[in-house]
Amino acid sequence: MKNIFKNLTIISFFIGFFINNVYSLKIVFDPGHGGNNPGCCHEYDGQIVKEKDLNYKIALFIKDELSKYETENGEKVKIYLTRNEFDNPTLAERIDLGIKFNADIVISLHNNASPSNDHDYRGSMVLVTSSNFNDKYEIEENLAKNILKELNKIGLQIQTEDTILGQAQNINGLLRRLSTDESTYLNGDTTDWYGIIRHGIMKNIPSILVEHAYLSNEQDYREFLSTDDKLKSLSKAVVEGIVQYYSLIG
């Protein structure tokens, strides 16, 4: 019996090794919120639209579209999701899945809401790190710029106003915000306020958070979020940004 368990352990090890190393590019997509956490919500046409549902659909559409591409070496991209339709992992657990899968990056997928009853805020932004601890600053910034460029091509505005707090800095759609609890990374830099970014930097994996559009803005909702076809178009724009950054071939 011990030999059977030993053999199964060895087989599992090699299966895991094969999965984690046969693909030269591995990306974890994180559909924000989930489970009993709906994210932002807004009512349209008598229905409550939940951000968690939009995020999950976008993740599935991205996975389907990105699976059509290969690296320059002719290898398929390995794609993972952090949750199913019903789960709600913690932010740390979402990053830990990226570590488990030996991913190159974690991309968290969200939709935005204005912080008040002012529903005029529109457009896309991407949350990125403020620190170069573990050398992730340029990776996050350059991928984010590519994604924003492609979202803008399909008509989404790039949100450049600080709609959160005064210490948040938004330059050309790249949103950075520092923690206020005096915590620091090991290199002495102030940690990032956003958990998904902070946990990624601390665990040595780049992570960005894409706010595709404002669910609280009716024009954004009608033009980009209200149907599956519009979500697919938005998802293709995100994929195109990834394709450009990683020089993928379709």
N, C-alpha and C positions, 0 to 999 in steps of 0.2 A: 504493500500500500504506500509506504514512504517513497518507493521508487516511482510510483505513478504520479504522486504529487510533485516530486522533484522534476519529472519529465514535463508535466503540465506547466510548471513554473518556468522552465527553460523555454518551452514553446511560446508562452505568453510574452516572455522577455523579447524573443526574436520578432514576434509579430509587432509588438510595440516599437521596437527599434526600426523595423522596416517602415511602418507607417510614418514615424517621425523623421525619417531620413531620406526616404525615396523621393520626396517632394522638395524642390529647392526653394519654394515659396509657400508659406503657410500663414493664413490670415484667419483670425477669430473675429467674427461679427457679433456684437452684443446688442440685441434688441432691448432698448432701455425699458426699465420698470417690469411689469409682469405680475402674475398672481393677483394678490389683493391690493397691489399698488398700481392704479391705472395711469399714473402720470397726470398730465394736464388733460382736462376734459372740456368739451364745449358742445352746445346743442345746435344742430342744424337740421332743418326739415323735420322737427319733432323727434329726432334721435340724438342720444348722447354719444358723441364720438370720443373714444378713449385713445389717448396717445399710445398706450401699450399695444393696442391692436394694430395701429398704423406702423409702429416700429417693427413689429413682428412680420407683417406683410412685406415691408420694405426689405427686411433681412432675407426673407425667402426669395424675393424677386432678384436681389443682388446675388444670392448664391446661385440661382439658376443662370443668370446672365454671365457671371464671372467664370462659371464652369466651362464656358465656350472658349476660353483663352488658355494659352500656354506661355511658359517662359521662353526666353530666347534659346534655351537648351532643349526645347521641345517637350518639357514636362508640364503636366497639368498642375494647376494651383489647388492646393489642399485647403478646403474651406470648412470652418467649424462655426457653430452657433453656441452662445453661452446658455441659452434656455430654450425650452419648448413653449407651447402656447399658454401653459398654465403656471410655470415655475417663476420664482422671483429670487434669484441668488443675490447675495450681498455683493457690494462693489468689490470687496477683496476676493470673494469667490470667483467673480467674473475674470479678474486678472489672473487668479490662480489657474483657471482653465487655460488661459493663454500660455502660462508657464508649462503646464502639464502637456500641452500639445506642441511645445517647442515652437510656438508661433513667432513670426517675424513682427507682427503688430496686432494690437487689439483696436478695433474700430467700433465705438459705441454709437448706436443709431437712435436719434431722438427727434422730437418736434417741439417747438417752442411755445411759450405763452407769455404775454405781456404781464408785468408784475402788478398791474393795477387794472382798473376798468377802461384804460386807454387801449383800445384795440387797433390803433393805427400802426403799431409796429409790425413790420413785414420782413421777410427775407431769411437768408441763410447765414450761419456763422459756424466756425469750428473752434472748439476749445482745445488748446495746446499748452504744453508746459512753459513755464517761465525760466526753468533752470536747465543748464547743460550737464547736470549730474548724470553720469553714465552715458554721456554723449548722445542724447536722444533729441536735443533741441532742433537740429536741422532736419532730421528725419520727419519729425512731426510737422514742422513748419512747411516743408516742401510738399509733402503729401497733401496737407490741408489746402495749400494754395492751388494745387491741381484740381482737387475736388470742388473747391469754390468756383474756380474758373468754369468748370463744366456745368455746375448748377446755374451759374449766371447765364450760360449759353441757352438754356431752355427757358429763360425768362425770370428766374428768381433774382430778386435784389440781393445784394450783399449787405447784410446788416452791420453797420459800422458804429452805431450809437451804443453807448453803455446803457443797457436797460436793466442792470442788476444792482451794482453798488459802486460807489465812487472809486474804490481801490481796484476795480476791474478795468483792465486796459484792453480796448478793442481797436485794433489797427487793421484796416482793410479786411474785416471779417474774421481775423484771428483773435480770439478772446483768451486773455491770460488773467489769472487772478491769484493773488498770494494769500496764504493762510494768515490768520490774525492771532493765532495762539502761540506765537514765537517758536514753533517747531521748525527744525531745519533738517535738510538732507545731510549725509555724512561729509559732504564737501563744504558745509556751512551755509549753503543757499537756503533761503526761506522756502518752505514746502509750498506746493500748489494747493489751493483751496479745494478744487474739485477732486472728489475722491477717486474717480476712475483714472484721472491723470496722475494723482499723487501715488496711488498704489502701483501703477505701472512704472513710474520712475524709480520708486523704492525697490521694486523687484526686477529692475533691469530689462523691461520690455516697453517699447514705445506704445503709447495709447493716445488716441484722439477721440473727441466726441463731436459728432456732426449733428448740428441743429438744422434740419433740412428746411423747414418753413414754420410759420407761426400758425398753429392750430387756432389760436384766439383771433386771428384776422380772417374775415370772411373771404376776402379776395385771394389770399394765399390758399385757403382751404378749397375754394371752388376751382382754382386754376391748377393746383398741384396735388391735392390730397383726397379729393372727393370721390374718386373712382379707382378701380384697380388699374385701369389703363394709365391714368395719370401717375399713380404710384410706380408703375413699371417704367414710365418715362423718367421720373425722378431717380429711380434706382439705376437705370442705364447711365445717367449722368455721373452718379457716384462711381460706377464701375469704370467709366471712361477716364475719370480722374486717376483711379488706381492703375489702369492700363498704361496711361501716360507716364506715371511716376516709375512703375516697375518695368517699363518697356516690354509689355506683354504683347503676344501675337494672337490675333483672332482668325 
